Amino acid sequence: MQEIISFIREKQPVNKAIVAANIIVFLILSIMGDTQDAWFMVNHGACYAPFVIEYQEYYRLFTCMFLHFGVEHLFYNMLLLIFLGDTLEKTVGKLRYLIIYLLGGLAGNIVSIWAGLRGEDYAVSAGASGAIFAVIGALIWIVFKNKGRLEGYSTQRLLLMAGLSVINGLMETGIDNWAHIGGLAGGFLLAVLLYRKKRLEA
């Protein structure tokens, strides 16, 4: 138990708050109803293109980032976020990390909406994975700027992680790959704008 407490204390504050918010929202919704029911999730903030576009319910682009379809969906996303988000926050700082996470996640959801409208595929979408891919995209740029390495992450390792996640999404049903791709690109571009490599003073 002491090891778990120490592990949690060592993690960065903004990332911890985001993980905690996701877990709390999931627990509340689990008490209220079935988090694997699409319409239950829509009624509690999941993203659904017709509602976003026709009724201007743009808040869904944000709220859906804190909703998950079942405990496995939550567990997988939070496991990735605990480690990747912690590394990014330590590297860019609290405010920049929050900007990359939220705006990158929004970018992923906007791309997902665009793809859904273009293909007339109006699926209900929820989950933190678009924002997590934004974290991966940002780390790819930062690793590149640091000549291929950052706290155990290499460019090849991050690209492999992103590539495998996208391929997994293509092979399985119910995965919002457009949100992943949009988040990855958004996080990368935001890191280009926000990240400044620390200078070493002589």
C-alpha positions in Angstrom: 0.0 0.0 0.0 2.8 2.4 0.9 4.4 1.7 -2.5 1.2 2.7 -4.3 0.9 5.9 -2.3 4.5 6.7 -3.1 3.9 6.0 -6.8 1.0 8.3 -6.9 2.8 11.1 -5.0 5.6 11.0 -7.5 3.3 11.8 -10.4 2.8 15.2 -11.9 -0.2 17.2 -10.4 -2.1 18.2 -13.6 -1.8 14.7 -15.1 -3.0 13.2 -11.7 -6.0 15.6 -11.7 -6.9 14.5 -15.3 -6.7 10.8 -14.4 -8.7 11.4 -11.2 -11.4 13.3 -13.1 -11.8 10.5 -15.6 -12.1 7.9 -12.9 -14.6 10.0 -10.8 -16.8 10.7 -13.9 -16.8 7.0 -14.7 -17.7 5.9 -11.2 -20.6 8.5 -11.1 -21.9 7.4 -14.5 -21.6 3.7 -13.5 -23.8 4.3 -10.5 -26.3 6.2 -12.7 -26.6 3.7 -15.5 -24.8 1.6 -18.2 -21.6 3.2 -19.5 -21.6 0.8 -22.4 -25.0 2.0 -23.6 -24.5 4.5 -26.5 -27.6 6.6 -25.8 -27.0 6.7 -22.1 -23.5 8.1 -22.9 -25.0 10.6 -25.4 -27.3 11.9 -22.8 -24.3 12.5 -20.5 -22.0 14.3 -22.9 -20.6 11.8 -25.5 -19.9 13.1 -28.9 -22.5 12.6 -31.6 -22.0 14.5 -34.9 -25.7 15.4 -35.6 -26.1 16.9 -32.1 -22.9 18.8 -32.4 -23.6 20.3 -35.9 -27.4 20.6 -36.0 -28.0 21.7 -32.4 -24.6 23.5 -31.9 -23.8 21.3 -28.8 -20.1 22.0 -29.1 -19.5 21.3 -25.5 -19.6 17.6 -26.5 -16.2 18.0 -28.1 -14.8 18.6 -24.6 -17.0 16.5 -22.3 -16.6 13.3 -24.4 -12.9 13.3 -23.5 -13.8 12.4 -19.9 -16.3 9.6 -20.7 -15.5 5.9 -21.3 -17.4 2.9 -22.6 -16.8 0.4 -19.8 -14.1 -0.3 -17.3 -11.7 -1.8 -19.8 -11.8 1.3 -22.0 -11.1 3.4 -19.0 -8.3 1.2 -17.6 -6.4 1.0 -20.9 -6.5 4.8 -21.5 -5.6 5.7 -17.9 -2.7 3.3 -17.9 -1.2 5.0 -21.0 -1.9 8.4 -19.6 -0.4 7.8 -16.2 3.0 7.2 -17.8 3.0 9.2 -21.0 1.3 12.2 -19.6 3.6 12.3 -16.6 6.6 12.4 -18.9 5.2 15.2 -21.0 4.2 17.3 -18.0 7.6 17.0 -16.5 9.1 18.1 -19.8 6.9 21.0 -20.8 5.4 22.2 -17.5 1.9 22.2 -16.1 0.2 24.9 -18.3 1.7 23.8 -21.6 0.8 20.2 -20.8 -2.8 21.1 -20.1 -3.0 23.1 -23.3 -1.6 20.2 -25.4 -3.9 17.7 -23.7 -7.1 19.6 -24.0 -6.5 21.3 -27.4 -5.0 18.2 -28.9 -8.0 16.2 -27.7 -10.3 18.8 -29.2 -8.5 18.6 -32.5 -8.9 14.8 -32.5 -12.7 15.1 -31.9 -13.1 17.8 -34.6 -11.3 15.5 -37.1 -13.6 12.7 -36.0 -16.7 14.8 -36.5 -15.4 15.9 -40.0 -14.7 12.3 -41.0 -18.1 11.1 -39.7 -20.0 13.8 -41.7 -17.9 13.1 -44.8 -18.7 9.4 -44.6 -22.2 9.8 -43.1 -21.1 7.6 -40.3 -22.7 9.0 -37.2 -21.2 6.9 -34.4 -21.3 7.9 -30.7 -17.8 8.7 -29.6 -16.2 9.0 -26.2 -12.8 8.5 -24.5 -9.5 10.2 -23.7 -7.6 8.4 -26.5 -7.6 11.5 -28.8 -6.0 13.5 -26.1 -3.6 10.7 -25.3 -2.6 10.6 -28.9 -2.0 14.3 -28.6 0.4 13.5 -25.8 2.1 10.9 -28.0 2.3 13.4 -30.9 3.9 16.1 -28.6 6.4 13.6 -27.2 7.4 12.6 -30.8 8.3 16.2 -31.5 10.2 16.7 -28.2 12.1 13.4 -28.6 13.1 14.5 -32.1 14.2 17.9 -30.8 16.3 16.1 -28.1 18.1 14.1 -30.8 16.1 10.9 -30.5 15.8 10.3 -26.7 13.8 11.6 -23.7 13.6 9.7 -20.3 13.7 6.3 -21.9 11.5 7.2 -24.9 13.0 7.1 -28.4 11.5 8.5 -31.6 11.3 4.9 -32.9 9.5 3.6 -29.8 6.9 6.4 -29.8 6.3 6.0 -33.5 5.9 2.3 -33.1 3.5 2.8 -30.2 1.4 5.3 -32.2 1.5 3.0 -35.3 0.5 -0.1 -33.4 -2.4 1.7 -31.8 -3.7 3.0 -35.1 -3.3 -0.5 -36.7 -5.1 -2.0 -33.8 -8.0 0.5 -34.3 -8.2 -0.4 -38.0 -8.4 -4.1 -37.2 -11.1 -3.8 -34.4 -14.6 -2.4 -34.6 -15.7 0.5 -32.4 -12.3 2.4 -32.4 -12.3 6.1 -33.4 -9.2 6.2 -35.5 -9.9 9.6 -36.9 -9.8 11.0 -33.3 -6.5 9.2 -32.8 -5.0 10.6 -36.0 -6.3 14.1 -35.3 -5.1 14.1 -31.8 -1.6 12.8 -32.9 -1.3 15.6 -35.4 -2.7 18.2 -33.1 -0.4 17.3 -30.2 2.6 17.3 -32.6 1.8 20.8 -33.9 1.1 22.2 -30.5 4.5 20.9 -29.3 6.1 22.6 -32.2 4.6 25.9 -31.1 4.9 25.5 -27.3 8.0 23.4 -26.6 11.3 25.2 -26.0 14.4 23.1 -25.3 16.1 24.1 -22.0 19.4 25.8 -22.5 22.4 24.6 -20.5 24.3 27.5 -18.8 28.1 27.4 -18.7 
